[in-house]
Amino acid sequence: MQTSFTTSKASVGLGLRRGLMQDLLAAPTGAFDFLEVAPENWIGIGGAHGAALRTLAERYPLSCHGLSLSLGGPAPLDVQFLKEVRVFLDHHDVPLYSEHLSYCSDDGHLYDLLPMPFTEEAVQHVAARIRQAQDILGRRLAVENVSYYAAPRQDMDEVTFTNAVLREADCDLLLDVNNVYVNSINHGFDPQVFLAGIDGSRVVAMHVAGHFDESDTLKIDTHGASVKPVVWSLLAEAYARFGAQPTLLERDFNFPAFTDLVAELQTIRRLQNEGSNRG
């Protein structure tokens, strides 16, 4: 079973979005180090987009971040889909496949990431499904802490729940720093306490993104804006705690000039270097 993300820890990436395709193809060497793809959006894709994927995959390492596995859901895992994902990962030599610590389907797809209850029963349920997925994939899975706005039953706090799942499933963590900040405001906890509580041995990659300030007490994780200063500061804190990790700048829509995205990637590089020097 493959065990870890083999892209350099001090590396930066962008999501492979169709709206960025021409910029990614034309990007100068060194603008970014890897590309992240949602496999369900690219499996079996041909034509111009398929050709572009092949070209980019020859130039850059790929990581994969799934959207539809629904690890926390009640319906059985889609075993056939997981087998197709494994073929995709093997074909492109993808070292990291991550998914969300949430659910998004039952009898049909709900097209949203819904929060899980923070209970022991939920820990056992999702951990068993992660283990099943890892067995089918033949590699470790990383789960991502998600932003959530409704809070179902919580017998424990989020960081305790997350650590329990990581331990029970024996899987890794993709730490989304923006989600930590968004949840800390929306649910009233200290984001640095959250980081301090995370099992650092499980952290294999990070995400950072922009969000929308609905109010002082409500933040919405949109991936449609620049990263805010408070999140940059939290990312620096994460590097200080966990070391430089492969980090993806998430931008899904409302794309700025590509040079603006490259400038944010350079901020990530600077914070990674500062974190390494502090370590």
C-alpha positions, 0 to 999 in steps of 0.5 A: 500500500502506498503510504505518503505524498511524495511531492516535495514538502515545500511545494505549492499547487493549483487546482486543475480547473477548466477556467484556468486551463490556458493559463496552466498550459502557458505557465512559466516553469516554477510558477507552481509545482503540482496540480490537484484534480478531482478524479470524478471530473476527469476519468474518461474525459477525452477531446481537447480537455483530455489532451490538456490533462495528458499534457499537464500530467507529463509536466507536473505531478498530480494529486487527487482530491475527491468530491463524491465518495461520501465517506460519512454517508449511510449508503454503501461506498461506490466500489466500482467508482473506487476501482476506477479511481485506483486505475486513474491514480495508478495511470498518472502515478498519483501519490495522494488521494484525499476526500472530505470528512463529511457526506454528500449522498444517500440514494442520490447525490446531494451536491453539498458537503454535509457535516457529520455528528461528532459522536463515537458512533460516527467515528466508528462508521466513517473509519470503517468506510475509510479502511474499506476505501483504502483496501480497494485503492491500495493506498492510504487516504487523506481526509480533509477537515471541512467547513460546516454551518449546521452542527448536528450532535456533538459529543466531542469537539471537532479536533477530538473527533478528527483525531479519533477518525484518523487513529481508528482508520489509520489514515492521513489528514489534509489540513484545510487552514481556511476551514479551520478559521471559518469554523472557528468564527462560525462555531466559536473556538480558538483556531490555534487551539485546534491546530495545537490539538491536531495529531501532527504525525498525520498531516501530509498536505494543506489547503488554503483558500479565500472566504466571504465575510458574511458578518463578523460572526459568519464566514462562508468558505467560497474558494472564490476570493483571495486569501485573507491576512488572518488565514495567511497568519494561521497558515504560518502557524500551521507550518510552525507546528507541522513543518512545510507541507505540500500546499494547494491554493484553492480557487474555483471561480471568479478567477483573477489575473493568473499573475495574482494567483502566482503572487499568492503561491509565492506567499505560500513559498515564503511562509514555507521557507520561514516555517522551515527556518523556524523549525 
